[in-house]
Amino acid sequence: MSLALELVSTPIGEWSGECLLAVSAAGPEWRLPEPLATWDRTRWQGLLQEAIQETQFSAKAQSVCGIRVPGEIRKVILVGLGENPTLETLRRSLGNGLRQANALKAKQVGILLPEAFQDAAGIRAVSEACHLTAHQDTRFKSPTPDNPQDKRFWVEQVTVIGIPATPPLITALHQGQEIAAGVILARELVNAPANIVTPVTLAETARELAHTYGFEVEILGQAECEALGMGAFLGVARASDLPPQFIHLTYKPQGDCRGKVALIGKGLTFDSGGLNIKTDTRSIAMMKTDMGGAGAVLGTARAIAALGLPWEVHFIVAATENMISGRALHPGDILTASNGKTIEINNTDAEGRLTLADALVFAEKLEVDAIVDLATLTGACVVALGGEIAGLFTPDERLAAELQQASQSSGEKIWRLPLEESYSEGLNSLVADLKNTGPREGGAITAALFLKHFVQKTPWAHIDIAAPVWSEREGGYSSKGATGYGVRLLCDWLLSRAGQTA
């Protein structure tokens, strides 16, 4: 559905709507903010204070208290931010508040924001939270016969009250909406099963983005990849009945160009593990998510195209499946990547790094200022950092600082892990330049060290998103399933480089 979101300078006393959502931070002696405290005494017979006492609401982070009241405003929802709230706290708390409004079947919601979040950064966060919370991916569900509307999101109009629609705030509102649209594209690509989103589907999505937003698009097939010597990528692709698709989208600014960067996303639309087949039924069933990096990169393309930036941005995806057939890679096979390095395959389930190897070589030939790759690369990173944090690997201090700052503003968590060079010994091969996996210990680090062999001089960062690409929990602005992780992080990084952050 399409959610309408606006800013109005109308004072709260003159606003007319169905549901009021009041956001406040916690403190040592939290009290109901004005004018709600006065209205509760004079209009609502103390019902709101009674609900606060019953639920022991004290504005803790992401806490919600909702109640029906008499009068034109029929529903009031209190949303807590906790102490020392951040933009991400605001996003998650607003998401919970909108979920409560939806449960109350409110169609028009007015938001009261604390003064600390009435700037451009706060308004962008509000916009992202509202649009992402409203998104429901019901493409593969049928409405029930007795209630065809049972899956709808009821909230149709959100108004931020008491804040004038100045040009900077309108820009922030627009940024939030477009970035949310990119996240939603990534979510829907990752949520879709492998019989729906294939390498060809990803290529078609890239073509649609190019047609809609004026990108340049290049899709390389089997023959073109062979001509470029992409033996690592094609080695993974050869067992699939579906053709490999090497996707290269280019965004070029309308005016002056301040530089260019490349974003690479791992694009395994399904990973069986190959002959080293995945034996855990839960693990293999989730391998539709192995193109989460590609989803993030294409979602970022969708957002950036609408925002406009003074940067040339290259979006690159080596898309294929990792399957089993008479053509499949054998453990022990040797592949030659497009930079001439030979790779001994000691585990066919470590395939993503092979596709990324040729993508990194391709990106560096474009002579960009920086390369960032996103990949659902290792279970080891999940073990190390848990379910919500991505691993950041880079030898470049400036790039590390930029991405860590983007993580803070976007709310998408990363943690920098070391590129311990002594661990490279685990990648040594007796018969080739290197093996595609090292020992079990430090698996996320050796995977990143493998990728490092395919970048010679360009500042480069690898982000392992195996954990945060998917969530089993519903809350805030996220539903269960694909999170769209990476889009907001990359957008904030690019906007920051362009000096356009809110």
C-alpha positions in Angstrom: 0.0 0.0 0.0 1.0 3.6 -0.4 1.3 5.5 2.9 0.8 9.3 2.8 3.1 11.2 5.1 3.2 15.0 5.7 4.5 17.7 8.0 2.1 20.4 9.2 2.7 23.5 11.3 -0.8 23.1 12.8 -0.7 23.2 16.6 -1.8 20.0 18.3 -4.9 21.8 19.6 -6.1 22.4 16.1 -5.3 19.0 14.6 -8.2 16.8 13.9 -7.6 13.1 13.3 -8.4 9.7 14.6 -5.3 8.6 16.5 -2.6 10.6 18.3 0.8 9.0 18.7 2.9 10.9 21.3 6.7 10.1 21.4 8.7 11.0 24.5 12.0 10.1 26.1 12.3 8.7 29.6 13.8 10.5 32.6 14.2 10.1 36.3 10.7 11.3 37.0 8.8 10.8 33.7 5.4 12.5 33.5 2.8 12.6 30.8 3.8 15.5 28.5 1.6 18.5 27.8 -0.9 19.1 26.4 -1.9 15.4 27.0 -1.8 15.7 30.7 -4.3 18.6 30.6 -6.5 16.9 28.1 -6.5 13.8 30.1 -7.9 15.7 33.1 -10.4 17.8 31.1 -11.4 15.7 28.1 -10.7 12.0 28.9 -11.7 11.7 32.6 -8.2 10.5 33.5 -8.4 7.4 31.4 -4.8 7.9 30.0 -3.3 8.3 33.4 -5.1 5.2 34.6 -3.8 3.2 31.6 -0.2 4.5 32.4 -0.5 3.2 36.0 -2.0 -0.1 35.0 0.7 -0.8 32.4 3.5 0.9 34.4 4.4 2.8 31.3 7.5 5.0 32.0 8.7 5.8 28.4 11.3 3.0 28.3 12.8 2.4 24.9 10.3 0.9 22.4 7.5 0.7 25.0 4.0 1.4 23.9 0.7 2.2 25.8 -2.5 2.5 23.7 -6.0 3.4 24.8 -9.3 4.5 23.3 -10.6 7.8 24.5 -13.9 9.8 24.0 -14.0 12.7 21.6 -12.8 13.5 18.1 -9.3 12.0 18.8 -10.5 8.5 19.6 -7.2 6.7 20.2 -4.0 7.8 22.0 -0.8 5.9 21.9 2.2 6.7 24.0 5.6 5.6 22.7 8.7 5.5 24.8 12.3 6.3 23.6 14.1 5.5 26.8 17.0 7.6 28.1 19.5 9.1 25.7 17.6 8.0 22.6 19.2 7.6 19.1 17.8 7.9 15.6 17.5 4.1 15.6 15.6 4.1 18.9 13.3 6.6 17.3 12.8 4.4 14.2 12.1 1.2 16.2 9.9 2.9 18.7 7.8 4.6 16.1 7.5 1.3 14.3 6.0 -0.2 17.5 3.7 2.7 17.9 2.4 2.4 14.3 1.9 -1.3 14.8 -0.3 -0.5 17.8 -2.2 2.1 15.7 -2.7 -0.6 13.1 -4.0 -3.0 15.7 -6.5 -0.4 16.7 -7.4 0.0 13.0 -6.6 3.6 12.9 -6.5 5.2 9.4 -5.2 8.7 10.3 -2.4 9.0 12.7 -0.8 12.3 14.1 2.7 12.1 15.5 4.0 14.4 18.3 7.8 14.4 18.3 10.1 15.6 21.0 12.1 18.7 20.1 15.3 16.8 19.9 14.0 14.9 16.8 12.4 17.8 14.9 15.4 18.4 12.7 16.2 16.9 9.3 17.8 13.7 10.7 14.8 13.1 12.9 12.3 13.7 10.1 14.2 11.3 7.8 14.2 8.7 10.5 10.4 9.2 10.9 9.9 8.8 7.2 11.9 5.6 7.0 10.1 4.1 10.0 6.6 4.9 8.8 7.1 3.5 5.3 9.0 0.4 6.4 6.5 -0.4 9.1 3.6 -0.1 6.6 5.2 -2.5 4.2 3.7 -6.0 4.1 5.0 -8.6 1.8 1.9 -10.7 1.0 2.7 -11.4 -2.6 2.5 -15.2 -2.1 -0.5 -15.3 0.2 -4.2 -15.5 -0.7 -6.8 -13.5 1.3 -9.1 -15.7 3.4 -12.6 -16.2 1.9 -14.4 -14.8 4.9 -12.2 -11.6 5.2 -10.4 -10.6 2.0 -9.0 -7.5 3.8 -7.6 -9.3 6.9 -4.0 -8.7 5.9 -4.3 -5.0 5.1 -2.3 -2.3 6.9 -5.0 0.1 8.2 -2.9 3.3 8.6 -3.3 5.4 5.5 -2.3 8.9 6.5 0.5 10.0 8.9 0.9 13.6 9.9 3.8 15.0 11.9 2.1 17.7 13.9 3.5 21.1 14.8 6.5 21.1 12.4 6.5 23.4 9.4 7.3 21.9 6.0 10.5 23.8 5.3 12.6 22.8 2.3 15.3 21.0 4.4 12.6 19.0 6.1 10.8 18.2 2.9 14.1 16.9 1.5 14.6 14.8 4.5 11.1 13.4 4.2 11.7 12.6 0.6 15.1 10.9 1.4 13.5 8.7 3.9 10.7 7.6 1.6 13.2 6.8 -1.3 15.6 4.9 1.0 12.7 2.9 2.4 11.6 2.1 -1.1 15.1 0.7 -1.7 14.9 -1.4 1.5 11.6 -2.7 0.4 12.9 -3.8 -3.0 15.8 -5.6 -1.2 13.3 -7.3 1.2 11.1 -8.5 -1.6 14.0 -9.9 -3.6 15.3 -11.8 -0.6 11.9 -13.0 0.6 11.0 -14.5 -2.7 11.9 -18.2 -3.2 14.5 -19.4 -5.6 12.0 -20.5 -8.2 10.8 -16.8 -8.4 14.1 -14.9 -8.1 16.7 -16.5 -10.3 19.8 -15.0 -11.9 17.7 -14.0 -14.8 15.2 -12.3 -12.5 18.0 -10.3 -11.0 19.1 -9.3 -14.4 15.6 -8.3 -15.4 15.3 -6.2 -12.2 18.5 -4.4 -13.1 17.1 -3.7 -16.6 13.9 -2.3 -15.1 15.9 0.0 -12.8 17.9 1.1 -15.8 14.8 1.8 -17.8 13.0 3.7 -15.0 15.9 5.7 -13.7 18.2 6.2 -16.6 21.1 3.9 -15.5 23.5 2.4 -18.0 23.1 -1.4 -17.9 25.4 -4.2 -19.0 24.5 -7.8 -18.6 27.2 -10.3 -19.4 26.3 -13.9 -20.2 28.4 -17.1 -20.3 30.3 -16.1 -23.5 31.2 -12.6 -22.3 32.3 -13.9 -18.9 34.5 -16.5 -20.5 36.1 -13.8 -22.7 37.0 -11.9 -19.5 38.5 -15.0 -18.0 36.0 -15.2 -15.1 36.8 -18.8 -14.3 36.0 -18.6 -10.6 32.5 -17.2 -11.2 31.8 -19.6 -14.0 33.1 -22.6 -12.1 30.3 -22.0 -9.5 27.7 -21.5 -12.2 28.4 -24.5 -14.4 26.2 -27.0 -12.5 23.1 -24.9 -12.8 20.6 -25.2 -15.6 20.1 -21.4 -15.4 22.5 -19.1 -17.3 24.9 -17.0 -15.2 24.2 -13.3 -15.3 27.0 -10.8 -14.5 25.1 -7.5 -13.8 26.7 -4.1 -14.1 24.5 -1.0 -13.5 26.0 2.5 -13.7 24.6 5.6 -12.1 26.0 8.9 -13.5 25.2 12.3 -11.9 23.5 15.0 -13.9 26.1 17.6 -13.0 29.6 17.6 -11.7 31.0 14.2 -10.7 33.1 14.2 -7.5 34.4 10.7 -8.0 33.2 7.1 -8.4 32.6 4.0 -6.3 31.6 0.4 -6.8 29.1 -1.6 -4.8 29.2 -5.4 -5.2 26.6 -7.8 -3.9 26.8 -11.5 -3.6 24.2 -13.0 -5.9 23.7 -16.7 -5.2 20.0 -17.1 -5.8 20.2 -20.6 -4.3 23.1 -22.4 -2.7 22.8 -26.1 -2.3 26.4 -26.4 -1.2 27.3 -28.2 -4.4 28.9 -31.6 -3.9 29.7 -30.5 -0.3 25.9 -30.4 0.0 24.3 -28.7 3.0 22.8 -31.5 5.2 20.8 -29.4 7.6 17.3 -29.0 6.3 16.8 -25.6 8.0 20.1 -24.3 6.5 19.4 -25.4 2.9 15.8 -24.1 3.1 17.1 -20.6 3.8 19.5 -20.5 0.9 17.1 -18.3 -1.1 18.7 -15.6 1.1 22.2 -16.1 -0.3 21.6 -13.2 -2.7 21.0 -10.8 0.2 24.1 -8.8 -0.9 22.7 -8.5 -4.4 19.3 -7.4 -3.0 21.0 -4.7 -0.9 23.0 -3.4 -3.9 20.0 -3.3 -6.2 17.9 -1.7 -3.5 20.6 0.9 -3.0 20.5 1.6 -6.7 16.7 2.1 -6.5 17.2 4.6 -3.7 20.2 6.5 -5.0 18.7 7.0 -8.5 15.8 8.8 -7.0 17.9 10.9 -4.5 20.5 12.1 -7.0 24.2 12.2 -6.0 27.3 13.9 -7.4 29.0 10.4 -7.5 29.3 7.9 -10.2 28.2 4.6 -8.7 28.7 1.1 -10.2 26.4 -1.6 -8.9 27.8 -5.1 -9.6 26.3 -8.6 -9.1 27.7 -11.9 -10.3 24.4 -13.9 -10.2 24.1 -17.6 -10.4 23.1 -20.7 -8.5 25.3 -23.3 -6.8 23.8 -26.6 -7.8 24.6 -30.3 -8.2 24.8 -32.0 -11.6 27.3 -33.9 -13.7 28.9 -30.5 -14.5 29.4 -29.6 -10.8 32.7 -28.5 -9.3 34.6 -31.3 -7.5 36.5 -30.8 -4.3 40.1 -30.7 -5.6 39.3 -28.9 -8.8 41.4 -25.9 -9.8 39.9 -22.7 -11.2 41.6 -19.6 -12.7 40.1 -16.2 -11.7 40.1 -13.2 -14.1 43.3 -11.8 -12.5 45.2 -15.0 -13.3 45.2 -16.4 -9.7 44.6 -20.2 -9.5 42.3 -21.5 -6.8 42.1 -25.0 -5.4 38.5 -25.9 -4.4 38.6 -27.7 -1.1 34.9 -27.0 -0.3 32.2 -26.4 -3.0 30.1 -24.8 -0.3 32.5 -21.8 -0.1 31.2 -20.6 -3.5 30.3 -17.0 -2.8 33.9 -15.8 -2.4 34.6 -17.3 -5.9 31.9 -15.2 -7.5 33.0 -12.2 -5.6 36.6 -12.7 -6.7 35.9 -12.1 -10.3 33.4 -9.2 -9.4 36.2 -7.5 -7.4 38.7 -7.8 -10.3 36.0 -6.3 -12.6 35.3 -3.4 -10.3 38.9 -2.5 -9.8 39.4 -2.3 -13.6 36.8 0.5 -13.5 39.4 2.7 -11.6 36.9 3.6 -8.9 37.9 5.5 -5.7 36.5 2.8 -3.4 34.9 -0.7 -3.5 32.4 -2.1 -0.9 31.1 -5.6 -1.2 28.2 -7.1 0.8 27.8 -10.8 1.1 26.0 -13.5 3.1 29.4 -15.1 3.3 30.1 -17.1 6.4 28.3 -18.8 9.3 31.4 -18.0 11.3 30.5 -14.4 11.3 27.1 -15.2 12.7 28.7 -17.2 15.5 31.1 -14.4 16.2 28.7 -11.4 16.2 25.2 -12.9 16.7 22.0 -12.3 14.7 21.9 -8.5 14.3 25.5 -7.3 13.5 27.4 -7.5 10.3 31.2 -8.0 10.2 33.3 -5.3 8.6 36.7 -6.1 7.1 38.9 -3.5 5.5 42.6 -2.5 5.5 41.7 1.1 4.8 41.3 3.3 8.0 39.4 6.1 6.2 36.9 3.7 4.7 36.4 1.9 8.0 35.7 5.2 9.7 33.2 6.3 7.0 31.3 3.0 7.2 31.2 3.0 10.9 29.8 6.5 10.9 27.2 5.4 8.4 26.3 2.5 10.6 25.7 4.9 13.5 23.4 7.2 11.5 21.5 4.4 9.6 21.1 2.1 12.6 22.4 -0.9 10.7 25.0 -2.4 13.0 28.5 -3.4 11.9 31.6 -4.4 13.9 35.1 -4.2 12.5 37.0 -7.5 12.6 40.7 -7.9 11.9 42.3 -8.9 8.6 45.0 -10.9 10.5 47.6 -11.6 7.9 49.1 -14.6 9.7 45.8 -16.4 9.1 46.5 -16.2 5.4 48.7 -19.3 5.8 45.5 -21.3 6.1 44.7 -20.5 2.5 48.0 -21.9 1.1 47.6 -24.6 -1.4 50.2 -27.3 -2.5 48.9 -27.2 -6.1 47.5 -23.7 -6.7 48.0 -20.1 -5.7 45.4 -20.5 -2.9 42.6 -22.6 -1.5 39.1 -21.3 -1.3 38.8 -22.0 2.4 41.1 -22.1 5.4 40.7 -23.8 8.8 37.5 -23.7 10.7 38.8 -21.3 13.3 38.5 -17.6 12.2 36.4 -18.6 9.2 35.0 -15.1 8.6 38.5 -13.7 8.7 40.1 -16.1 6.3 37.1 -15.6 3.9 37.8 -11.9 3.9 41.6 -12.6 3.4 40.7 -14.7 0.4 38.8 -11.7 -1.1 41.7 -9.4 -0.4 43.8 -11.4 -3.0 41.5 -9.9 -5.7 41.9 -6.2 -4.9 45.3 -4.7 -5.6 45.3 -1.0 -4.8 41.8 0.3 -4.5 40.4 1.1 -1.0 38.1 -1.8 -0.3 35.8 -3.0 2.4 34.0 -6.4 2.8 30.8 -6.6 4.9 29.6 -10.0 5.9 25.8 -9.8 6.3 25.1 -13.4 6.8 23.4 -12.7 10.2 21.3 -9.5 9.7 20.0 -10.3 6.3 17.1 -12.2 7.9 15.1 -11.9 11.2 12.9 -14.4 13.0 11.5 -11.6 15.2 8.8 -9.0 14.4 8.9 -5.6 15.9 9.7 -2.0 15.3 9.8 -1.3 11.6 10.7 -4.9 10.6 8.5 -7.9 10.0 9.7 -11.5 10.2 11.8 -12.4 7.1 14.1 -10.4 5.0 15.3 -7.2 6.6 16.7 -5.3 3.6 19.9 -4.9 5.5 22.6 -2.9 3.8 20.5 -0.4 1.8 20.4 2.2 4.6 24.0 1.7 5.5 25.2 2.2 1.9 22.9 5.1 1.3 24.2 6.9 4.4 27.7 6.2 3.3 27.1 7.6 -0.2 25.1 10.6 1.1 27.8 11.4 3.7 30.5 11.3 0.9 28.4 13.7 -1.1 27.8 16.0 1.9 24.1 15.4 1.8 23.3 13.7 5.0 20.5 15.1 7.1 
